[in-house]
Amino acid sequence: MADIKKKADKRKKSFYLPAQFIEEMEVEALRLDRSLSWIVQRAWVEGREKIKSYPSMNDVDD
C-alpha cells in the first residue's frame, strides 16, 4: 500500500450506477443533510472490509 497517495486525491471521477441506487443515496443525503460524495465515501469506509473478504477471481478453486 506504500504506492497509495497519502494526501486526498480530489480529481474528478465518474461512476455509473443504476438510477435506483442514485435515488436512494439522494434520499439519504437529504435526510442526513450531507452530500452525495459524503454518502459514497461513508459507504466505502463502512463496506470495504466486507468487500476485501470476497475471494478474487484468481482464488477460484478447481
C-alpha positions as CSV (number, residue, x, y, z in Angstrom):
1,M,0.0,0.0,0.0
2,A,3.0,2.2,0.0
3,D,2.2,3.4,-3.5
4,I,-1.2,4.8,-2.5
5,K,-1.1,8.6,-2.1
6,K,-1.3,9.8,1.5
7,K,-2.9,13.1,0.5
8,A,-6.5,13.2,-0.5
9,D,-6.9,12.9,-4.3
10,K,-9.5,15.4,-5.3
11,R,-9.5,14.6,-9.0
12,K,-13.0,14.2,-10.5
13,K,-14.2,10.6,-11.0
14,S,-17.3,9.3,-12.8
15,F,-19.2,6.3,-11.7
16,Y,-22.2,4.8,-13.5
17,L,-24.8,3.4,-11.1
18,P,-28.3,2.3,-11.6
19,A,-30.8,5.1,-11.2
20,Q,-32.4,3.4,-8.2
21,F,-29.1,3.5,-6.3
22,I,-28.7,7.2,-7.0
23,E,-32.2,7.9,-5.9
24,E,-31.8,6.0,-2.7
25,M,-28.5,7.8,-2.0
26,E,-30.1,11.2,-2.7
27,V,-32.9,10.5,-0.2
28,E,-30.3,9.5,2.4
29,A,-28.1,12.6,1.6
30,L,-31.1,14.8,2.1
31,R,-32.1,13.0,5.3
32,L,-28.6,13.4,6.7
33,D,-28.0,16.9,5.3
34,R,-24.9,15.5,3.6
35,S,-23.5,15.5,0.0
36,L,-23.7,12.5,-2.3
37,S,-19.9,12.4,-2.2
38,W,-20.1,12.0,1.6
39,I,-22.6,9.2,1.2
40,V,-20.4,7.3,-1.3
41,Q,-17.3,7.8,0.9
42,R,-19.0,6.6,4.0
43,A,-20.4,3.6,2.1
44,W,-16.8,2.6,1.1
45,V,-15.5,3.1,4.7
46,E,-18.3,1.0,6.1
47,G,-18.2,-1.7,3.5
48,R,-14.5,-2.1,2.5
49,E,-13.6,-4.8,5.0
50,K,-16.6,-6.9,3.7
51,I,-15.6,-6.3,0.1
52,K,-11.9,-7.2,0.9
53,S,-13.1,-10.5,2.3
54,Y,-14.6,-11.6,-1.1
55,P,-12.4,-14.1,-2.9
56,S,-10.7,-12.7,-6.0
57,M,-11.2,-14.2,-9.4
58,N,-7.7,-15.7,-9.1
59,D,-8.7,-17.6,-5.9
60,V,-11.3,-19.8,-7.6
61,D,-10.8,-23.5,-6.7
62,D,-10.7,-26.1,-9.4
